[in-house]
């Protein structure tokens, strides 16, 4: 499977998915919980893909109407599924240096992939791969 960025096409080499609120047993998601999830997901992504370089597609948060005040914060939900995508491109940012480049993409969407949501793929087409990816030269192997 391939994903098209602004300047390159990358190959999906890893795909990890889970429910966004997998551990939520009681109550509803709220703004501060979502902020914590967005802050912590890059650490989880690094462990799963062994890559510190990541790009988070900022997810849309949807208000949840309860009809009453909620004591923990403003009820808001993120999309149901978080996808951590390990990507590899078989070139480096310097065309004179042989090797590969890697990037982890963090996506929130409404269902498990594939496919990835079209609006997410459209947003990815505007991302400059080499601004975020890590080069690994053949000498680094």
Buried (B, 14 or more C-beta within 10 A) or exposed (E): EEBBBEEBEBEBEBBBBEEBBEEEEEEBBBBEBBEEBBEEBBEBBBEBBEBEBBBBBEBEBEEEEEEEEEEEBEBBBBBEBBBBBBBBBEBBBEEEEEBBBBBBBBBBBEEEBEEBBEEBBEEBEEBEBBEBBBBBEEEEE
